[in-house]
Amino acid sequence: IESVSQSEGGFELVHQSVVVMPHWIVTPDASGCWQVVLTLTANSLATAAASTDRSEAAARLRTGA
């Protein structure tokens, strides 16, 4: 979910949140029961980004860039 706001620098697109909205057709068994298992790994991208940021920062320090 993103919004547009006006700031001193002009209009800015602001990321506010992420929504995961799974949807499917439910087909229950004869007794009307059904089940589902959802697995969401939310930290892998953030961890990779943080690792990349640290690596890039270290490389810049070494090269003076």
C-alpha distances in whole Angstrom, upper triangle without the diagonal:
4,7,10,13,17,19,22,22,20,16,14,10,9,6,6,5,6,7,11,12,16,18,22,25,27,31,33,36,39,39,35,34,31,29,26,25,22,21,18,19,16,18,20,18,18,21,22,20,22,25,25,24,27,29,28,29,33,33,33,35,38,38,37,35
4,7,10,13,15,19,18,16,13,10,7,5,4,5,7,9,11,14,16,20,22,25,29,31,34,36,40,43,42,39,37,35,33,30,29,25,25,21,22,19,20,22,19,18,22,23,20,22,25,25,23,27,29,27,28,32,32,31,34,37,36,36,33
4,6,10,13,16,16,14,10,8,6,5,7,7,10,12,14,18,19,23,25,28,31,33,37,39,43,46,45,41,40,37,36,33,32,28,28,25,25,22,24,25,22,22,25,26,23,25,28,27,26,29,31,30,30,33,34,33,35,38,38,37,34
4,7,10,13,13,10,7,6,5,6,9,10,13,16,18,21,23,26,28,32,35,37,41,43,46,49,49,45,44,41,39,36,36,32,32,28,28,25,26,28,25,24,27,28,25,26,29,28,26,30,32,30,30,34,34,33,35,38,37,36,33
4,6,10,10,8,6,5,7,7,11,12,15,18,20,24,26,29,31,35,38,40,44,45,49,52,51,48,46,44,42,39,38,35,34,31,30,27,28,30,26,25,29,29,26,27,30,29,27,30,33,31,30,34,35,33,35,38,38,36,33
4,7,8,5,4,6,9,10,14,15,19,22,24,28,29,33,35,38,41,44,47,49,53,56,55,51,50,47,46,43,42,38,37,34,34,30,31,32,29,28,31,31,28,29,32,31,29,31,34,31,31,35,35,33,35,38,38,36,33
4,5,5,6,7,10,11,15,16,20,23,26,29,31,35,37,41,44,46,50,51,55,58,57,54,52,49,47,44,43,39,38,35,34,30,31,32,29,27,30,31,27,28,31,30,27,30,32,30,29,33,33,31,33,36,35,33,30
4,6,8,10,13,14,18,19,23,26,29,33,35,38,41,44,47,49,53,55,58,62,61,57,56,53,51,48,46,43,41,38,37,33,33,34,31,29,32,32,29,29,32,31,28,30,33,30,29,33,33,30,32,35,34,32,29
4,7,8,12,13,17,19,23,25,28,32,34,37,40,43,46,49,52,54,58,61,60,57,55,52,50,47,45,42,40,37,35,32,32,33,29,28,31,30,27,27,30,28,26,28,30,28,27,30,31,28,30,33,32,30,27
4,6,10,12,16,18,22,24,27,30,32,36,38,41,44,47,50,52,56,59,59,55,53,51,49,46,44,41,40,36,35,32,32,33,30,28,31,31,28,29,32,30,27,30,32,30,29,33,33,30,33,36,34,32,29
4,7,10,13,15,19,21,24,27,29,32,34,38,41,43,47,49,52,55,55,51,50,47,45,42,41,38,37,33,33,29,30,31,28,26,30,30,26,27,31,29,27,30,32,29,29,33,33,31,33,36,35,33,30
4,6,10,12,15,18,21,24,26,29,32,35,38,41,44,46,50,53,53,49,47,44,42,39,38,34,33,30,29,26,26,27,24,23,26,26,22,24,27,25,23,26,28,26,26,30,30,28,30,34,33,31,28
4,7,9,12,14,17,20,22,26,28,31,35,37,41,43,46,49,49,45,44,41,39,36,34,31,30,26,26,23,23,24,21,20,24,24,21,22,25,24,22,26,27,25,26,29,30,28,31,34,33,32,29
4,6,9,12,15,18,21,24,27,30,34,36,39,41,45,48,47,44,42,39,37,34,32,29,28,24,24,20,21,22,19,18,22,22,19,20,24,23,21,24,26,25,25,28,29,28,30,33,33,32,29
4,6,8,12,15,18,21,24,27,31,32,36,38,41,44,44,40,38,36,33,30,29,25,24,20,20,16,17,19,16,15,19,19,17,18,21,21,19,23,25,24,24,27,28,28,30,33,33,32,29
4,7,10,14,16,20,23,26,30,31,35,36,40,43,42,38,36,34,31,29,27,24,23,19,19,16,17,19,17,16,19,21,18,19,23,23,22,24,27,26,26,30,31,30,32,35,35,34,32
4,7,10,13,16,19,23,26,28,31,33,36,39,38,35,33,30,28,25,23,20,19,16,16,13,15,17,15,14,18,19,17,19,22,22,21,24,27,26,27,30,31,31,33,35,36,36,33
4,7,10,13,16,20,23,25,28,30,33,36,36,32,30,27,25,22,20,17,16,13,13,11,13,15,13,13,17,18,17,19,21,22,22,24,26,26,27,30,31,31,33,36,36,36,34
4,6,10,13,16,20,21,25,26,30,33,32,29,27,24,22,19,18,14,15,12,14,12,15,17,16,16,19,20,20,22,24,25,25,28,30,30,31,33,35,35,37,39,40,40,37
4,6,10,13,17,18,22,23,26,30,29,26,24,21,19,15,14,11,11,9,12,11,14,16,15,17,19,20,20,22,25,25,26,29,30,30,32,34,35,36,38,40,41,41,39
4,6,10,14,15,19,20,24,27,27,23,21,19,17,14,14,11,13,12,15,14,18,19,19,20,23,24,24,26,28,29,30,32,34,34,36,38,39,40,42,44,44,45,42
4,7,11,12,15,17,21,24,24,21,19,16,14,11,11,9,11,11,15,15,19,20,20,22,24,25,25,28,29,30,31,34,35,35,37,39,40,41,43,45,46,47,44
4,7,9,13,15,18,22,22,18,17,14,13,11,13,11,14,15,18,19,23,23,23,25,28,28,29,31,33,33,35,37,38,39,41,43,44,45,47,49,49,50,47
4,6,9,12,15,19,19,16,15,12,12,10,13,12,15,17,20,21,25,25,26,28,30,30,31,34,35,36,37,40,41,41,43,45,46,47,50,51,52,53,50
4,6,10,13,16,17,14,13,11,12,12,15,15,18,20,24,25,29,29,29,32,34,34,35,38,39,39,41,44,44,45,47,49,50,51,53,55,55,56,54
4,6,10,13,13,10,10,7,9,10,13,14,18,20,24,25,29,30,30,33,34,35,36,39,40,41,42,45,46,46,48,50,51,52,55,56,57,58,55
4,7,10,11,8,9,7,10,11,15,17,20,23,26,28,32,32,33,35,37,38,39,41,43,43,45,47,48,49,51,53,54,55,57,59,59,61,58
4,7,7,5,5,5,8,11,15,17,21,24,27,29,33,33,35,37,38,39,41,43,44,45,47,49,50,51,53,54,55,57,59,60,61,62,60
4,5,5,6,6,10,13,16,19,23,26,29,32,35,35,37,39,40,41,43,45,46,47,49,51,52,53,55,56,57,59,61,62,63,65,63
4,5,7,10,13,16,20,23,26,29,33,35,39,39,41,43,44,45,47,49,50,51,53,54,55,57,59,60,61,63,65,66,67,68,66
4,6,9,12,16,19,22,26,29,32,35,38,39,41,42,43,45,46,48,49,51,52,54,55,57,58,60,61,63,64,66,67,68,66
4,7,10,14,17,20,24,27,30,32,35,37,38,40,41,42,44,46,47,48,50,52,53,54,56,58,59,60,62,63,65,66,64
4,7,11,14,17,20,23,27,29,32,33,35,37,38,39,41,43,44,45,47,49,50,51,53,54,56,57,59,60,62,63,61
4,7,11,13,17,20,24,26,29,30,32,33,35,36,38,39,40,42,43,45,46,48,49,51,52,54,56,57,58,59,57
4,7,10,13,17,20,22,26,26,28,30,31,32,34,36,37,38,40,42,43,44,46,48,49,50,52,53,55,56,54
4,7,10,13,17,19,22,23,25,27,28,29,31,32,33,35,37,38,39,41,42,44,45,47,49,50,51,52,50
4,7,10,13,16,19,20,22,23,24,26,28,29,30,32,33,35,36,38,39,41,42,44,45,47,48,49,47
4,7,10,12,16,16,18,20,21,22,24,26,27,28,30,32,33,34,36,37,39,40,42,43,45,46,44
4,7,10,12,13,15,17,18,19,21,22,23,25,27,28,29,31,33,34,35,37,39,40,41,43,41
4,6,9,10,12,13,15,16,18,19,20,22,24,25,26,28,29,31,32,34,36,37,38,39,38
4,6,7,9,10,11,13,14,16,17,19,20,22,23,24,26,27,29,30,32,33,35,36,34
4,6,7,8,9,11,12,14,15,17,18,20,21,23,24,26,27,28,30,32,33,34,32
4,6,5,6,8,10,10,12,14,15,16,18,20,21,22,24,25,27,28,30,31,29
4,6,5,6,9,10,10,12,14,15,16,18,20,21,22,24,26,27,28,30,28
4,5,5,6,9,10,10,12,14,15,16,18,20,21,22,24,26,27,28,26
4,5,5,6,8,10,10,12,14,15,16,18,20,21,22,24,26,26,25
4,5,5,6,9,10,11,12,14,15,17,18,20,21,23,24,25,24
4,5,5,6,9,10,10,12,14,15,16,18,20,21,22,24,22
4,5,5,6,9,10,10,12,14,15,16,18,20,21,22,20
4,5,5,6,9,10,10,12,14,15,17,18,20,21,19
4,5,5,6,9,10,11,12,14,15,17,18,20,19
4,5,5,6,8,10,10,12,14,15,16,18,16
4,5,5,6,9,10,10,12,14,15,16,14
4,5,5,6,9,10,11,12,14,15,14
4,5,5,6,9,10,11,12,14,13
4,5,5,6,9,10,11,12,10
4,5,5,6,9,10,10,9
4,5,5,6,9,10,10
4,5,5,6,8,8
4,5,5,6,5
4,6,5,7
4,6,8
4,5
4
